[in-house]
Amino acid sequence: MQSTALGVLAARGRIDFDTLVMANVGDDSEDPRTLDYVRDVFTPYARDHGLTVHVLDRTKRDGTVETLWGRLMREGSRSLPIPVRMDNGAPGTRSCTSDFKIKVTGKWAKQQGAHGGRSCDEHAVPAVCSRHQRGQAKRPCRLHPADGCPDCTPANLATVAIGISRDEIMRANNRRHEPHEQIVYPLVGIGEETGLSLSRQECMNLIRDEGLPVPPKSSCFFCPFHRPQAWVELRRERPDLFDRSVQLERTLNKRREELGKDPVWLTRFAMPLDEAIAEPDALLPMFDEQSGQCDSGWCWT
């Protein structure tokens, strides 16, 4: 929703962006309501205001499109890129945001001409650069061009705006992006002075004032970060997607059982999804609204 508010601000000329990008984790993975909103509501609105919307897929080297659902359900796959819940309810590590959001938008930005620059021999960092080459072999990092050096290639960074509102400002960080990108948070004036400090409710009001419907929350329909209420609503309103989520959880645990590993879950209740969310018409008393949430801010991006 905050990303849509960014688009409205761009359409009004309040922030200087003319291109909006959505990294699609897959038509079989993204919440269909989000895909419908982007296609039927926001893209026509953006076009009418001189903005361009690009919906990007993760494309493999052979040119085929990879989806998050496809990776999870691929025969023989041991991949667990989503933050499945352990028996203690805590989410595991994940690579879905990096692989299907950050890297996809970063690759597209490079195709548009963005680059991190290149330092000459004199200015190369002669060791592993923890910022740009974490986990790679030890070799000089060339992504430190010196200002004014005629032998260094200056950077041409892509400015990437992410929709983080005032009430979730703790999520604003520069930890996850590509070396040729500069991350800014226009809704709260971080990284770029906008004079704005918008809350989630103010973003919602901004969208309504523009005559647009408020978009649904963007996420994969099977995301383990869903609050219990979201699972209840999914079972009630989209039982087909709920059943697919149950299928996913069962598939993951069948593989783990064969490997002698502990089960994992899509909720924090350490039980099968169709048992944890047994009542589609009511929120059970044990459910609260403070379960784990994705903190990256990239889910619409």
Stockholm file with secondary structure:
# STOCKHOLM 1.0

chainA/1-301         MQSTALGVLAARGRIDFDTLVMANVGDDSEDPRTLDYVRDVFTPYARDHGLTVHVLDRTKRDGTVETLWGRLMREGSRSLPIPVRMDNGAPGTRSCTSDFKIKVTGKWAKQQGAHGGRSCDEHAVPAVCSRHQRGQAKRPCRLHPADGCPDCTPANLATVAIGISRDEIMRANNRRHEPHEQIVYPLVGIGEETGLSLSRQECMNLIRDEGLPVPPKSSCFFCPFHRPQAWVELRRERPDLFDRSVQLERTLNKRREELGKDPVWLTRFAMPLDEAIAEPDALLPMFDEQSGQCDSGWCWT
#=GR chainA/1-301 SS CHHHHHHHHHHTTSSCCCEEEEEECCTTTBCHHHHHHIIIIIHHHHHHTTCEEEEEEEECTTSCEECHHHHHHSTTCCCCCSCCBCTTSCBCCCCHHIIIIIHHHHHHHHHTTCBCCBCCTTTSBSSCCTTTCTTSCSCCBCCCCCTTCTTSBCCBCEEEECCCCGGGGGGCCSSSCCTTEEEEBGGGTBSSCCCCCCCHHHHHHHHHHTTCCCCCCCSBTTCTTCCHHHHHHHHHHCHHHHHHHHHHHHHHHHHHHHTTCCCCBSSTTSSCHHHHTCCTTSCCTTCCSCSCCCCSSCSCC
#=GC SS_cons         CHHHHHHHHHHTTSSCCCEEEEEECCTTTBCHHHHHHIIIIIHHHHHHTTCEEEEEEEECTTSCEECHHHHHHSTTCCCCCSCCBCTTSCBCCCCHHIIIIIHHHHHHHHHTTCBCCBCCTTTSBSSCCTTTCTTSCSCCBCCCCCTTCTTSBCCBCEEEECCCCGGGGGGCCSSSCCTTEEEEBGGGTBSSCCCCCCCHHHHHHHHHHTTCCCCCCCSBTTCTTCCHHHHHHHHHHCHHHHHHHHHHHHHHHHHHHHTTCCCCBSSTTSSCHHHHTCCTTSCCTTCCSCSCCCCSSCSCC
//
